Amino acid sequence: MNYRKIVFIIFICLMGKMISAQTKIDPKKMTYLLNPKPNSILYNDTLYRGSAEYKELFFRNGDPMLRKLFEKHQSNKIWGTVLTTVGSFATSFGIIAATSSGNSQTAGWITAGSGFASMILGTYLILEGQKNLATAVYLFNSRYNKTSMIIGVSGDRAGLAINF
């Protein structure tokens, strides 16, 4: 057997060990599920989707940091969507104007380039919004998810302890 084949097989086995298809969901904590549309948060067996449900979830504690992260998520998402949409139209219009005869090609390519830059900025803002939401979930779990319940059984006795 060839040494390259052996190295390749070992490499594939190591890569397979590092990749997992499922994410462990802790039922005691808030979990951010990154979906294409819409993002979702799973908390206490309830799936929260959209800004109205996130607002209910994050504002009930009165934590100003959670509120700020949620508002940054919303503003980044809205502006990112607007910039991406405007950028895609500007890119399309610019390419059409640059490739058609009779129009100024320079203006068309400037419009196409500006639209492309707008799409990149919009995508960045959307990703930053997702990062803010993930940070809010992490902050929520670190601040408000400290309750644990322990049930113990020994011999003929049972015990229950709740730690806050």
N, C-alpha and C positions, 0 to 999 in steps of 0.2 A: 504494500500500500504506500502511496506517495505521501511524503511529509506535508505537502501543501493541503492535501485532503484532510489529514488529521488535524492540522491547525484550523482549517475551515470548520470542521465539525465541532471542535472545542469552542471556537468563537460563536457558532450558532447556538450551542448549548448554553453558554454563558449569557448571551443576549436573551434567550428564552427565559432564563431564570430571573432576569431583571425586569421583564415586561409582565404586567398583569392586566387582565381584561376587566377586572371589577375593582371598584373602590369600596373599601370598608366603610360602612355607615354606622356611626355610633348613635344608638337611639337616645342617649342622654344629652347629646349635643346638637347644636344647629349645624346643618351641613349645606354647603353651597354647591349646587349642581350646575355645572357650566353647560348649558344647552345653547344651541344656535339661536333659537327664538322661542319663547322668552327665557331668561335666566330663571332658575328656580331655587328655592330654599326649602329644605325639609327640616321641620322642627316639631317635636312631639306628635309624630304620626300625621302631620298636616303639611300639605304641599302649598307653599306660598309662591304666587306668580304675579308679577306686575307691580307697579309703583303703589297702588292703593293698598295692596296686601303687605308690601314691605313697610309702608308707612305705619300701618297698624302694628306690625311686629317690632319695629325699632323705636317707635315713639312712646310705647306704653311704659318704658322704664324711666323716661324723662332724662336720659343720658345725653348731654349736649354733643359729645364726641360721636355717638352713633347717629344722631341727627345730622351732624355736619358731614359725615361720610356718606350717608344716604343722599343728602342734597347734592354733594359733589358727584355721586354716581348718576343722579338724575340729570344734572346739567351737562355732564360729559356725554351721556347717552344722547340727549337731545341735540346738542351742538354737533356731535359726531355724525349723527344721522343726517342732519341738515347739510353739513359740509360734504359728506360722501355723496349725497344725492345731487347737490349742485355741481360737485366736481365731475360726476359721471356725465351729466348733461353737457357741461362745458367741454369736457374731453371729446365727447362725440361730436358736438357742434364744431369744435376747433379742427378735428381731423377731416370732417366733411368740407369745411371751408378751405383748409389747406390743400386738399387734393382736387378740389374742383377748379376748373379753369375760369379765369375772369376775376377771381377774388385775390386779395393780397395773401400770399402764402405765409408771409412772416406773421401777420396778425392771427392767422389760423393756427400756426404752430405755437404762438405765445398763448393763445386761448387753450389749446390742448394741453400744453405744459402746466399752465395755471390750474386747470381742472384736475390734472393728475396729482399735482401737489396738494390740492384741496382734498382729494380722495385719500391720500396718505395721512394728512392731518386728521381727517374725520375718523379713519380707522384707528389711529393712535388714541384719539379721545374716547372712542368706544371701548378700547382695551383698558384704558385708564379707569373708565367707569366700572368695568368688571373687576378691576383690581381694588377699587374703593369698596365695592360690595363684598368681595372676599375678605378684605381687611375688617369691615364691619362685623362680619360673621365671626372672624377670629376674636375680635375684641369682645363681642357678646359672649362667646364661649368662655373667654378667660375671666370676665368680670361677673357674669350672672349664672354660670353653670357649675356651682360648687356643691350642690346637694347630692348626697349619695345615701343609698339605703342598703343596709347589710342585714341579711337574714341568716341566723345561725341555728343549727340543730345539733344537739348532743344528747345521746341517751334518751331520756324521757322529757327533755326540756327543749323549748324553742325560744329564740330571742329575736328581737327586731331592733335595729339601731338606725336612726336617721341623723346624718351629719350635715350641718349647714355650713 
